[in-house]
Amino acid sequence: DTRTFMAVASAKIRAGEAAGTGAAIAHQVHGAIGFTREYSLHQRTRRLWTWRDDFHPERVWADRLGRAVCAEGADRLWPSLTAL
């Protein structure tokens, strides 16, 4: 089902982007001390990065989503987006 695929792919992409942005902000707030192993932010960031790449990174999902949108055709783009 294309509609379900588009919803899942979009969610995976946005969640991955949010994990990356959130980790970057957290490290900036903590003065990048999170890169030292003894600081707990280091472990949490590594987990976020690992979870982000589970079932392929967001660039793979973005490519798949783009291909699915192109396969649907230009006249189906807006109805597909508004149906989500």
N, CA, C and O atoms as a printed pandas DataFrame, in Angstrom:
     atom_number atom_name residue_name chain_id  residue_number  x_coord  y_coord  z_coord
0              1         N          ASP        A               1    0.846   -1.180    0.000
1              2        CA          ASP        A               1    0.000    0.000    0.000
2              3         C          ASP        A               1    0.893    1.245    0.000
3              4         O          ASP        A               1    1.668    1.457    0.932
4              5         N          THR        A               2    0.782    2.045   -1.025
5              6        CA          THR        A               2    1.626    3.231   -1.182
6              7         C          THR        A               2    1.394    4.242   -0.074
7              8         O          THR        A               2    2.340    4.870    0.403
8              9         N          ARG        A               3    0.168    4.403    0.333
9             10        CA          ARG        A               3   -0.157    5.377    1.388
10            11         C          ARG        A               3    0.530    5.015    2.697
11            12         O          ARG        A               3    1.100    5.880    3.361
12            13         N          THR        A               4    0.478    3.751    3.067
13            14        CA          THR        A               4    1.137    3.295    4.294
14            15         C          THR        A               4    2.644    3.449    4.176
15            16         O          THR        A               4    3.298    3.910    5.112
16            17         N          PHE        A               5    3.197    3.067    3.034
17            18        CA          PHE        A               5    4.636    3.211    2.824
18            19         C          PHE        A               5    5.071    4.662    2.965
19            20         O          PHE        A               5    6.080    4.945    3.611
20            21         N          MET        A               6    4.325    5.580    2.370
21            22        CA          MET        A               6    4.684    6.996    2.449
22            23         C          MET        A               6    4.650    7.497    3.892
23            24         O          MET        A               6    5.505    8.283    4.300
24            25         N          ALA        A               7    3.672    7.046    4.655
25            26        CA          ALA        A               7    3.577    7.459    6.063
26            27         C          ALA        A               7    4.746    6.913    6.876
27            28         O          ALA        A               7    5.345    7.637    7.670
28            29         N          VAL        A               8    5.071    5.638    6.679
29            30        CA          VAL        A               8    6.172    5.013    7.416
30            31         C          VAL        A               8    7.509    5.636    7.017
31            32         O          VAL        A               8    8.329    5.953    7.879
32            33         N          ALA        A               9    7.727    5.810    5.730
33            34        CA          ALA        A               9    8.984    6.398    5.256
34            35         C          ALA        A               9    9.149    7.820    5.776
35            36         O          ALA        A               9   10.237    8.202    6.207
36            37         N          SER        A              10    8.087    8.596    5.738
37            38        CA          SER        A              10    8.148    9.972    6.242
38            39         C          SER        A              10    8.458   10.002    7.731
39            40         O          SER        A              10    9.258   10.820    8.185
40            41         N          ALA        A              11    7.826    9.113    8.490
41            42        CA          ALA        A              11    8.075    9.051    9.938
42            43         C          ALA        A              11    9.513    8.646   10.230
43            44         O          ALA        A              11   10.148    9.215   11.118
44            45         N          LYS        A              12   10.033    7.670    9.496
45            46        CA          LYS        A              12   11.410    7.216    9.695
46            47         C          LYS        A              12   12.404    8.337    9.398
47            48         O          LYS        A              12   13.371    8.529   10.135
48            49         N          ILE        A              13   12.162    9.070    8.325
49            50        CA          ILE        A              13   13.047   10.174    7.947
50            51         C          ILE        A              13   13.023   11.257    9.015
51            52         O          ILE        A              13   14.078   11.716    9.453
52            53         N          ARG        A              14   11.841   11.666    9.437
53            54        CA          ARG        A              14   11.717   12.743   10.429
54            55         C          ARG        A              14   12.284   12.325   11.781
55            56         O          ARG        A              14   12.924   13.133   12.453
56            57         N          ALA        A              15   12.061   11.079   12.189
57            58        CA          ALA        A              15   12.605   10.611   13.471
58            59         C          ALA        A              15   14.129   10.596   13.438
59            60         O          ALA        A              15   14.775   10.976   14.415
60            61         N          GLY        A              16   14.702   10.164   12.330
61            62        CA          GLY        A              16   16.156   10.165   12.197
62            63         C          GLY        A              16   16.738   11.562   12.223
63            64         O          GLY        A              16   17.768   11.803   12.852
64            65         N          GLU        A              17   16.076   12.483   11.539
65            66        CA          GLU        A              17   16.532   13.876   11.552
66            67         C          GLU        A              17   16.428   14.470   12.957
67            68         O          GLU        A              17   17.318   15.196   13.399
68            69         N          ALA        A              18   15.341   14.156   13.648
69            70        CA          ALA        A              18   15.147   14.672   15.010
70            71         C          ALA        A              18   16.207   14.122   15.962
71            72         O          ALA        A              18   16.697   14.845   16.829
72            73         N          ALA        A              19   16.560   12.854   15.805
73            74        CA          ALA        A              19   17.596   12.258   16.657
74            75         C          ALA        A              19   18.937   12.943   16.435
75            76         O          ALA        A              19   19.654   13.237   17.392
76            77         N          GLY        A              20   19.271   13.193   15.196
77            78        CA          GLY        A              20   20.534   13.869   14.892
78            79         C          GLY        A              20   20.565   15.296   15.408
79            80         O          GLY        A              20   21.560   15.731   15.986
80            81         N          THR        A              21   19.483   16.019   15.202
81            82        CA          THR        A              21   19.400   17.404   15.667
82            83         C          THR        A              21   19.408   17.467   17.186
83            84         O          THR        A              21   20.103   18.292   17.777
84            85         N          GLY        A              22   18.631   16.589   17.817
85            86        CA          GLY        A              22   18.580   16.564   19.281
86            87         C          GLY        A              22   19.930   16.265   19.901
87            88         O          GLY        A              22   20.316   16.895   20.885
88            89         N          ALA        A              23   20.647   15.312   19.336
89            90        CA          ALA        A              23   21.979   14.974   19.850
90            91         C          ALA        A              23   22.944   16.142   19.671
91            92         O          ALA        A              23   23.737   16.439   20.564
92            93         N          ALA        A              24   22.878   16.801   18.525
93            94        CA          ALA        A              24   23.764   17.947   18.276
94            95         C          ALA        A              24   23.490   19.081   19.261
95            96         O          ALA        A              24   24.423   19.695   19.778
96            97         N          ILE        A              25   22.227   19.357   19.518
97            98        CA          ILE        A              25   21.867   20.408   20.472
98            99         C          ILE        A              25   22.327   20.035   21.873
99           100         O          ILE        A              25   22.872   20.873   22.592
100          101         N          ALA        A              26   22.109   18.779   22.268
101          102        CA          ALA        A              26   22.521   18.336   23.606
102          103         C          ALA        A              26   24.026   18.484   23.796
103          104         O          ALA        A              26   24.478   18.916   24.856
104          105         N          HIS        A              27   24.793   18.134   22.787
105          106        CA          HIS        A              27   26.247   18.267   22.888
106          107         C          HIS        A              27   26.671   19.730   22.943
107          108         O          HIS        A              27   27.619   20.085   23.643
108          109         N          GLN        A              28   25.966   20.567   22.207
109          110        CA          GLN        A              28   26.292   21.989   22.239
110          111         C          GLN        A              28   25.974   22.579   23.615
111          112         O          GLN        A              28   26.755   23.366   24.149
112          113         N          VAL        A              29   24.844   22.204   24.182
113          114        CA          VAL        A              29   24.457   22.687   25.509
114          115         C          VAL        A              29   25.465   22.245   26.565
115          116         O          VAL        A              29   25.778   22.997   27.488
116          117         N          HIS        A              30   25.964   21.034   26.425
117          118        CA          HIS        A              30   26.914   20.485   27.397
118          119         C          HIS        A              30   28.364   20.810   27.040
119          120         O          HIS        A              30   29.285   20.246   27.631
120          121         N          GLY        A              31   28.570   21.689   26.105
121          122        CA          GLY        A              31   29.928   22.092   25.744
122          123         C          GLY        A              31   30.727   20.983   25.105
123          124         O          GLY        A              31   31.948   20.935   25.250
124          125         N          ALA        A              32   30.054   20.084   24.397
125          126        CA          ALA        A              32   30.669   18.945   23.704
126          127         C          ALA        A              32   31.344   17.969   24.656
127          128         O          ALA        A              32   32.106   17.110   24.214
128          129         N          ILE        A              33   31.078   18.084   25.951
129          130        CA          ILE        A              33   31.662   17.144   26.908
130          131         C          ILE        A              33   31.081   15.736   26.715
131          132         O          ILE        A              33   31.643   14.755   27.204
132          133         N          GLY        A              34   29.969   15.647   26.010
133          134        CA          GLY        A              34   29.341   14.354   25.772
134          135         C          GLY        A              34   30.183   13.391   24.965
135          136         O          GLY        A              34   29.845   12.211   24.873
136          137         N          PHE        A              35   31.262   13.859   24.381
137          138        CA          PHE        A              35   32.122   12.972   23.612
138          139         C          PHE        A              35   33.071   12.176   24.495
139          140         O          PHE        A              35   33.725   11.251   24.014
140          141         N          THR        A              36   33.160   12.516   25.773
141          142        CA          THR        A              36   34.006   11.735   26.677
142          143         C          THR        A              36   33.215   10.535   27.169
143          144         O          THR        A              36   32.025   10.650   27.462
144          145         N          ARG        A              37   33.860    9.406   27.258
145          146        CA          ARG        A              37   33.180    8.153   27.585
146          147         C          ARG        A              37   32.540    8.133   28.967
147          148         O          ARG        A              37   31.516    7.479   29.162
148          149         N          GLU        A              38   33.120    8.829   29.914
149          150        CA          GLU        A              38   32.575    8.765   31.266
150          151         C          GLU        A              38   31.316    9.617   31.446
151          152         O          GLU        A              38   30.638    9.499   32.466
152          153         N          TYR        A              39   31.002   10.449   30.499
153          154        CA          TYR        A              39   29.821   11.301   30.591
154          155         C          TYR        A              39   28.642   10.564   29.961
155          156         O          TYR        A              39   28.780   10.021   28.865
156          157         N          SER        A              40   27.491   10.532   30.625
157          158        CA          SER        A              40   26.360    9.712   30.169
158          159         C          SER        A              40   25.801   10.149   28.810
159          160         O          SER        A              40   25.191    9.345   28.106
160          161         N          LEU        A              41   26.003   11.403   28.445
161          162        CA          LEU        A              41   25.518   11.859   27.148
162          163         C          LEU        A              41   26.173   11.080   26.006
163          164         O          LEU        A              41   25.563   10.875   24.956
164          165         N          HIS        A              42   27.396   10.656   26.213
165          166        CA          HIS        A              42   28.115    9.867   25.205
166          167         C          HIS        A              42   27.349    8.577   24.890
167          168         O          HIS        A              42   27.122    8.251   23.724
168          169         N          GLN        A              43   26.953    7.846   25.941
169          170        CA          GLN        A              43   26.229    6.590   25.727
170          171         C          GLN        A              43   24.866    6.830   25.077
171          172         O          GLN        A              43   24.455    6.091   24.183
172          173         N          ARG        A              44   24.185    7.852   25.528
173          174        CA          ARG        A              44   22.859    8.138   24.969
174          175         C          ARG        A              44   22.948    8.556   23.497
175          176         O          ARG        A              44   22.103    8.180   22.685
176          177         N          THR        A              45   23.957    9.321   23.172
177          178        CA          THR        A              45   24.141    9.737   21.781
178          179         C          THR        A              45   24.452    8.540   20.896
179          180         O          THR        A              45   23.923    8.430   19.790
180          181         N          ARG        A              46   25.295    7.657   21.368
181          182        CA          ARG        A              46   25.617    6.451   20.581
182          183         C          ARG        A              46   24.376    5.607   20.345
183          184         O          ARG        A              46   24.196    5.062   19.257
184          185         N          ARG        A              47   23.513    5.493   21.362
185          186        CA          ARG        A              47   22.270    4.731   21.192
186          187         C          ARG        A              47   21.366    5.401   20.157
187          188         O          ARG        A              47   20.790    4.729   19.301
188          189         N          LEU        A              48   21.246    6.727   20.240
189          190        CA          LEU        A              48   20.433    7.449   19.251
190          191         C          LEU        A              48   20.946    7.208   17.838
191          192         O          LEU        A              48   20.166    6.943   16.924
192          193         N          TRP        A              49   22.262    7.301   17.664
193          194        CA          TRP        A              49   22.834    7.093   16.339
194          195         C          TRP        A              49   22.611    5.663   15.854
195          196         O          TRP        A              49   22.361    5.436   14.670
196          197         N          THR        A              50   22.701    4.705   16.768
197          198        CA          THR        A              50   22.461    3.305   16.404
198          199         C          THR        A              50   21.007    3.096   16.012
199          200         O          THR        A              50   20.723    2.490   14.979
200          201         N          TRP        A              51   20.086    3.594   16.829
201          202        CA          TRP        A              51   18.656    3.452   16.517
202          203         C          TRP        A              51   18.300    4.172   15.227
203          204         O          TRP        A              51   17.453    3.706   14.466
204          205         N          ARG        A              52   18.943    5.303   14.980
205          206        CA          ARG        A              52   18.658    6.073   13.770
206          207         C          ARG        A              52   18.992    5.257   12.524
207          208         O          ARG        A              52   18.302    5.368   11.510
208          209         N          ASP        A              53   20.031    4.449   12.587
209          210        CA          ASP        A              53   20.441    3.663   11.423
210          211         C          ASP        A              53   19.802    2.278   11.352
211          212         O          ASP        A              53   20.004    1.563   10.371
212          213         N          ASP        A              54   19.033    1.882   12.377
213          214        CA          ASP        A              54   18.304    0.614   12.297
214          215         C          ASP        A              54   17.349    0.666   11.107
215          216         O          ASP        A              54   16.699    1.685   10.873
216          217         N          PHE        A              55   17.267   -0.405   10.374
217          218        CA          PHE        A              55   16.403   -0.507    9.197
218          219         C          PHE        A              55   16.753    0.552    8.152
219          220         O          PHE        A              55   15.876    1.063    7.455
220          221         N          HIS        A              56   18.021    0.870    8.053
221          222        CA          HIS        A              56   18.604    1.789    7.069
222          223         C          HIS        A              56   18.496    3.242    7.531
223          224         O          HIS        A              56   17.523    3.626    8.180
224          225         N          PRO        A              57   19.505    4.043    7.189
225          226        CA          PRO        A              57   19.490    5.467    7.565
226          227         C          PRO        A              57   18.440    6.250    6.768
227          228         O          PRO        A              57   17.887    5.754    5.787
228          229         N          GLU        A              58   18.182    7.472    7.209
229          230        CA          GLU        A              58   17.116    8.260    6.577
230          231         C          GLU        A              58   17.388    8.579    5.110
231          232         O          GLU        A              58   16.438    8.774    4.351
232          233         N          ARG        A              59   18.648    8.640    4.682
233          234        CA          ARG        A              59   18.920    8.931    3.265
234          235         C          ARG        A              59   18.392    7.812    2.368
235          236         O          ARG        A              59   17.940    8.074    1.254
236          237         N          VAL        A              60   18.448    6.559    2.849
237          238        CA          VAL        A              60   17.914    5.431    2.076
238          239         C          VAL        A              60   16.392    5.552    1.980
239          240         O          VAL        A              60   15.808    5.354    0.914
240          241         N          TRP        A              61   15.757    5.883    3.117
241          242        CA          TRP        A              61   14.302    6.037    3.124
242          243         C          TRP        A              61   13.866    7.226    2.277
243          244         O          TRP        A              61   12.834    7.166    1.609
244          245         N          ALA        A              62   14.642    8.303    2.299
245          246        CA          ALA        A              62   14.315    9.469    1.477
246          247         C          ALA        A              62   14.387    9.108   -0.008
247          248         O          ALA        A              62   13.555    9.554   -0.799
248          249         N          ASP        A              63   15.380    8.302   -0.383
249          250        CA          ASP        A              63   15.502    7.862   -1.767
250          251         C          ASP        A              63   14.310    6.988   -2.155
251          252         O          ASP        A              63   13.733    7.157   -3.229
252          253         N          ARG        A              64   13.947    6.053   -1.273
253          254        CA          ARG        A              64   12.799    5.175   -1.548
254          255         C          ARG        A              64   11.504    5.976   -1.657
255          256         O          ARG        A              64   10.674    5.725   -2.531
256          257         N          LEU        A              65   11.350    6.937   -0.760
257          258        CA          LEU        A              65   10.148    7.773   -0.786
258          259         C          LEU        A              65   10.096    8.589   -2.074
259          260         O          LEU        A              65    9.041    8.703   -2.697
260          261         N          GLY        A              66   11.223    9.150   -2.468
261          262        CA          GLY        A              66   11.272    9.911   -3.715
262          263         C          GLY        A              66   10.927    9.058   -4.920
263          264         O          GLY        A              66   10.216    9.503   -5.821
264          265         N          ARG        A              67   11.427    7.839   -4.936
265          266        CA          ARG        A              67   11.114    6.930   -6.049
266          267         C          ARG        A              67    9.627    6.583   -6.077
267          268         O          ARG        A              67    9.018    6.518   -7.145
268          269         N          ALA        A              68    9.048    6.362   -4.895
269          270        CA          ALA        A              68    7.620    6.039   -4.819
270          271         C          ALA        A              68    6.769    7.210   -5.301
271          272         O          ALA        A              68    5.782    7.017   -6.010
272          273         N          VAL        A              69    7.153    8.416   -4.917
273          274        CA          VAL        A              69    6.417    9.612   -5.350
274          275         C          VAL        A              69    6.519    9.771   -6.864
275          276         O          VAL        A              69    5.523   10.063   -7.525
276          277         N          CYS        A              70    7.709    9.583   -7.411
277          278        CA          CYS        A              70    7.893    9.692   -8.863
278          279         C          CYS        A              70    7.103    8.623   -9.603
279          280         O          CYS        A              70    6.545    8.887  -10.668
280          281         N          ALA        A              71    7.050    7.424   -9.049
281          282        CA          ALA        A              71    6.320    6.333   -9.691
282          283         C          ALA        A              71    4.816    6.604   -9.717
283          284         O          ALA        A              71    4.116    6.175  -10.635
284          285         N          GLU        A              72    4.329    7.313   -8.709
285          286        CA          GLU        A              72    2.902    7.649   -8.656
286          287         C          GLU        A              72    2.523    8.668   -9.726
287          288         O          GLU        A              72    1.383    8.691  -10.191
288          289         N          GLY        A              73    3.470    9.504  -10.113
289          290        CA          GLY        A              73    3.196   10.531  -11.117
290          291         C          GLY        A              73    2.881   11.871  -10.476
291          292         O          GLY        A              73    2.416   11.936   -9.338
292          293         N          ALA        A              74    3.137   12.930  -11.213
293          294        CA          ALA        A              74    2.971   14.292  -10.703
294          295         C          ALA        A              74    1.527   14.595  -10.314
295          296         O          ALA        A              74    1.284   15.319   -9.348
296          297         N          ASP        A              75    0.574   14.050  -11.056
297          298        CA          ASP        A              75   -0.830   14.342  -10.765
298          299         C          ASP        A              75   -1.320   13.682   -9.474
299          300         O          ASP        A              75   -2.376   14.051   -8.960
300          301         N          ARG        A              76   -0.570   12.714   -8.945
301          302        CA          ARG        A              76   -0.959   12.032   -7.700
302          303         C          ARG        A              76   -0.211   12.568   -6.481
303          304         O          ARG        A              76   -0.505   12.160   -5.357
304          305         N          LEU        A              77    0.748   13.469   -6.676
305          306        CA          LEU        A              77    1.565   13.939   -5.554
306          307         C          LEU        A              77    0.729   14.629   -4.483
307          308         O          LEU        A              77    0.757   14.216   -3.324
308          309         N          TRP        A              78   -0.005   15.659   -4.842
309          310        CA          TRP        A              78   -0.767   16.400   -3.840
310          311         C          TRP        A              78   -1.838   15.529   -3.174
311          312         O          TRP        A              78   -1.947   15.563   -1.948
312          313         N          PRO        A              79   -2.627   14.759   -3.912
313          314        CA          PRO        A              79   -3.593   13.884   -3.238
314          315         C          PRO        A              79   -2.929   12.872   -2.296
315          316         O          PRO        A              79   -3.482   12.544   -1.246
316          317         N          SER        A              80   -1.751   12.384   -2.669
317          318        CA          SER        A              80   -1.039   11.442   -1.796
318          319         C          SER        A              80   -0.580   12.121   -0.517
319          320         O          SER        A              80   -0.675   11.535    0.562
320          321         N          LEU        A              81   -0.084   13.347   -0.620
321          322        CA          LEU        A              81    0.385   14.072    0.558
322          323         C          LEU        A              81   -0.755   14.451    1.488
323          324         O          LEU        A              81   -0.620   14.351    2.707
324          325         N          THR        A              82   -1.859   14.880    0.933
325          326        CA          THR        A              82   -2.977   15.315    1.769
326          327         C          THR        A              82   -3.755   14.150    2.354
327          328         O          THR        A              82   -4.540   14.340    3.283
328          329         N          ALA        A              83   -3.554   12.946    1.828
329          330        CA          ALA        A              83   -4.247   11.768    2.355
330          331         C          ALA        A              83   -3.579   11.220    3.609
331          332         O          ALA        A              83   -4.181   10.417    4.321
332          333         N          LEU        A              84   -2.344   11.640    3.895
333          334        CA          LEU        A              84   -1.620   11.101    5.052
334          335         C          LEU        A              84   -2.195   11.557    6.347
335          336         O          LEU        A              84   -1.694   11.188    7.409
